[in-house]
Amino acid sequence: MPKPVVLVTGANGEIGKSLLHTVAAQGGFEVVTLDLSLPPDTIRSLVSASYAGNIMDRYLLDQVAAHHEVDTVFHLAALLSARGERDPELAHQVNVEGTLNVLRMAQNQSARLGRSVRFIFPSSIAVYGLPSLEEKRAVGRIREEQWNVPITMYGCNKLYCEHVGRYFNLYAHQMGNPSASRLDFRSIRLPGLISADSVPIGGTSDFGPGMIHAAASATPYSCSVRPDARIPFMATPDAVRALLDLASVDRERLTTSVYNIGAFSLSAAQIADRVKKAFPAARIDYEPDPVRTAILASWPEDVDDARARKDWGWEAAYPWDRAFDEYLVPNVTAKYR
């Protein structure tokens, strides 16, 4: 019996590389990747096929679908928040039009195979938009349906794609398109991610991992946000596990298409203090960027992930203490040794 096929777009990114290693360790899947360039040698051995190209290329996506019976799509390709603000039109093209292209491919694949293709979409806390720091602090933890008024193009893109995915799940068959109802769209809103392997480039929450990697490599770090800037964070292994867990759960258990997931909430100052204790020579100062400061002020201090906990048993394996002491410090130290 052939192995189920998993397609990963944006496979060369921070989450993509970790996801590929985890899927390979689990076994039982044929993995196909798509990114702007072919994966490095360390990743290429983990996959059965790789395609270099753009998700804007509908012909390329059709070729992927023609050669592989895709069961699950992890659509990780995106233009992140900070870069998206510098080029909002490009962000819209990649994050919306590109996502629509991949959704179309998955929908057509569902109709051709006669079974639901699962489409796993990492969304973001950027979909939220609090009007002021005072309101942000008063509100505290936010549920999925609250404050969906993003102030960034990235947040607008992600929120729109959530709605499009929900449309495919719930309403498309009522609008005369029966094949669309076969697509099984599932999304999680990721908080800021902290990885021991790489520093993400182009994200507003980069200050978290940035401090840690700079300290381990004995590099001064200038933080682009205020010391009291606070948002929810998560260790990358937990984010990858959440994507895989959501992909594997039976659809009947899910009460919504979009879920919050949380791990820990920290301010820039709290991260800096912990980094300095682990790396006493760390040099961290603050030069707040007005744009990033405004963006972070609009994101919640924390998220309410009760629905994910109830529907599919979500629980972070790495709260802050364990994430820092057992995952980040040993691996980041070894990386720069």
ABEGO torsion letter per residue (X at the ends): XBBBBBBBBGAABAAAAAAAAAAAAAEGBBBBBBBABBBBAAAAAABABBBBEBAABAAAAAAAAAABBBABBBBABBBBAAAAAABAAAAAAAAAAAAAAAAAAAAAAAAAAGBBBBBBBBBBAAABBBABAAAAAAAEBBBAABGBBBABAAAAAAAAAAAAAAAAAAAAAAAGBAAAAABBBBBBBBBBBBBAABBBBGBAAAAAAAAAAAAAAGBBBBBABBAABBBBBBBAAAAAAAAAAAAABBAAABABABBBBBABBBBAAAAAAAAAAABAABBBBBBBBAAAAAAAAABBABBBAAAAAAAAGBBBABBAAAAAAAAAAAAAAAAAX
